Amino acid sequence: MSKSANKSGKVYLVGAGPGDLGLVTLRAKECIENADVIVYDHLANPDVLGWARDDAEIIYAGKQPGESRTQQEITSLLLDKARDGKQIVRLKGGDPFVFGRGAEEAQEIATAGIPFEIVPGITSAIAGPAYAGIPMTHRAHNSHVTFFTGHEDPTKTESAIDYAALAKLGGTQVMLMGVEHLGVVTSEMLKHGVRGDLPVALVRWATTGQQETLTGTLSDIAQKVAAKNFEAPAVAVFGDVVSLRGNLNWFEKRPLLGKRIVVTEHESRRAR
């Protein structure tokens, strides 16, 4: 039932962080706890839904291959629920304004005259490398960081990525959502003068128990990805800071990484 036929609700565009529940902000948790409706994406850790009220409506809106819900359908859903007077959390992996189409949704909501709030989240572009022991900046290696996406709007007739500018800029460069296009990206970077021995790392399922990191150079990383069938979701880091991973790799050295823990019914009861 709607709260009011005449009163508009509010949409909270919430960043769910990179995967580790400990990296979700207190504000994000508060929004989830108070929401009437939660519309969540594929990369948002579903465990955060445990914070929702029992009567909250939970809607999955992940846009994986073969899934039918379009971006326009998602936006229409948010607007319809808000017009019913609902408090809606639009839960997006990472940060909603970092290659997450959150800005597009916010524009539609603002145009419709519906109140909204942006709740930033920790982006995987920073958290992924950090959990792999790769700092974004280091005084001995770089003075700037560039973020770009390898998954552009498919309706574009040509790429908007300025590879010549990337080659000239140098520093640390981080690519999101482009593992399947890595061969094209590295080929273009090499073609525009980036050195072949530039260190590169890919971090998949960053900050979770399934985290895995693959390292190489600009000239061989695409071949390594193909050989290992290293699939998305992954963050790619290009730059000399990747070489620091050797002694800064802290998370993947933990003894339980990648292992699943089974709690028996007897142990579960005893822990209560």
N, C-alpha and C positions, 0 to 999 in steps of 0.2 A: 504494500500500500504506500502511496506517496504521502509525504508529510504534509504537503499543501499543494493544492492544484494551482495556486497562484504564486507561491514563493519559490524562487530559484534556489537550487542547491549550490555547491561549490566543488570545484575539481582541484585536487592536489596532485601535481605532477611530481612524483617522488622517486628519487634515485635509490635503488636497492643495494648499491655497492657492487663489488666485483664477485661476491660469492660467499666469502667467510661471514657468518652471522655477526661476528664481533666487529665487523667493519661497517655495519648499518648504523646510521646516526640515530641519536635519541629522538630527534624530531620526526624522522621517518617512522620509528616504532610508535610514537604517539599518534601519528596520522593513521596508521594501520589499525591501531586499537580502537579508534573512534569512528572508523569508516562504516557507512551503510553498504557501500559497494566497493569491491576491489577488482580492478581490471589489470591483470599481470601478464608480463611478457615471458618468453621462453628462457631468457638468461637471468631472470630474477630467481633467487634461491627460494623454492616453494616452502621451505621451512619457516619463512617469515609469516606465512599465512596462519601459523599457529598462534600468532598474536591477535588475530582478528576476533571480533565478537562472534558468538555462536549463531547469531541471527544475520550476520553480514552475508551479502550475496557475493560469491566468488566467481569471477569470469576469467577464463584463460583466453588470452588474445595473442599468443605467440604466432609469428609469421614464419613458420618453417616451410620448406618445400612440400607442396601437397596439401597445405592447410588453406582453407577457403576464405578466412576472414581478411579482408583488405584493409589498407590504412584508412580509407574513407569510411568503411563500416565501423572501424574502431572509434573514429572521431564522432560519427553519428551516434554511436552507443553512449559515449561520454556526454554528449549534448542532451540526449533523450533522458538519461538518468538524472542529470542536473536539473532539467526542467520539471522533473517529478519531485524536486526538493531534496534530493539525496546528497549526502556528503560522499564524494567519490575519490578514491585513491587510484591514480593511474601509476602502477608500479613498473618501473623500467630498470633493467640491469645497469649497473654503473651509475653514470650521471645522466639525467634526462636531456641535458643540453650539449652532450658530447657525442655526436654522430648517432643519436638515439631517436631522431625525428620528434623529440619533445618540443622543439621550437615550432614545428609545423602544427602540432596539436594545440599548443598554446595560442598560436595565431588564430586558429579556428574558434577556440573557446572565447578569446577576447573579442573577436568579430561578432560572436553571438551574444555578447553582453553578459556573459556568465562569469561570476567571480572565480578566481583561480589563485593558486599559490605554487611557487616552484620550491621544491625541497632538494637541494643539491645532494649528490651522492659521490662516494669515492670512485673515480673512474678506473677501469682496468688498465688504461693507458699508463697510469702511474703505479697502481697497486700490483699489477702483474709483474712488471720488471722488478719492483722492490722485493716481492716474495721470491724472485729468482736470483736475488743478490746483485741486481743491476741498478745502480743509481742513475737518475735522469741527468744529474749534473755533477761535475767534479772539476775543481779549479785547474787540475792538470790536463784535462781532456776536452772540455767544452764550456761555452758561455751562453748557449741557448738551446732550446728544445723546440722541435716542430712536430705537430700532430697532423696526420692526414689519413684519409680512408681509402682502402683499396676496393671498396664496394660502392661505386657511384650510382647515380640515378640511371637505370637501364634505358631510359628514353633519350639520354644525351647522345648526340651524333659523334662526339669526340670527348676524350678525357679532359677534365679540368685540372688535372695534376700537372704542374709546371716542373717537369723533371730537370730542365736546365737550371731553374731556380733552386731546386733541392740540391743539385750537384754543387752549385756555387755556394750555397748557404752552409752546408756541412753541419757540424754539431751533432747532437743526438736527434734522430728522427724515429718517430713511433707510428706504425701503421696499424689501424684497427680494421677488422672485417675484410681481410683481403687474402686469406691463405690460398684460396682457389685461384687467385690471380697473381700469386707470388712470382711465377716465372716471367710473366709480362713485366711486372714492376721491376724486378732485378735486371732484366734485359735492358729496359729503358734507362735505368740508373747507370748501368755500365756504358751504354751507348752515349750518354751525356757526360761521361768523364769521371764518374765516381770510381775510385780504385777497387780492383777486384779482391784485394785482401782485407777490405773493410769488415770488421767483426759484425756478425748478425746473430740474433737469438730470437727464437719463437717460444712463447710461453702459452700453453693451452690449459684451459680450465683453471686459470690462475686463482690462487688463494684457497682452493678446495683440496680435498684429499686426493683428487685425481690429477693434481698439477703435474705437468711434465714440460721440460725445457729442452729444446733442440738448438744447438749452436753450430755455426759454420762461418763462412765468409760470403760476401756478396756474389762471388763467382760460383759457389757450390751449394748454397743453402737450398735453392729450388730443387736440385737433384736429391738432396738429403730428405727434404719434405716428401717428395714422391716415393723414394725408396722405403721410408718408414710409414707411408700412408698417414702422415701427420695432418689431422683434420681440424677444422674449426670447432669451437671458438678459440681463437688464439690471437695474441698480440705480438707484433714483430718489432724488434728494436734494432736499428742500424746505428752503429757508432762505436768509437773506441771504448766507451764506458762498459761495453759488453765484456771486455777483457778482465774487468774487475770481479766478475762472477766467481772466478777461481777461489778467492778467499772470502767472499761476501755471501756465498750461497748458504743461507741459514735454514730456510724452510724445508727444502727438499732433503736435508740431512736428518730430519726428525725420524725416529725409528718406526713410527706408525703411519708414515705417509704412504698412501696407496693401499692400506690394509683396511678391511671392513671389520668392525667390532660387532659381535652378536651378543646381545644381553638376553639371557634366558628368563623365563617367566619367574622362576624362583628368585633370581638375583634382582629382578626388577621390583618384586614385592618387598624384598629385604631392604632395598635402598629407599623405600618410602618412609 
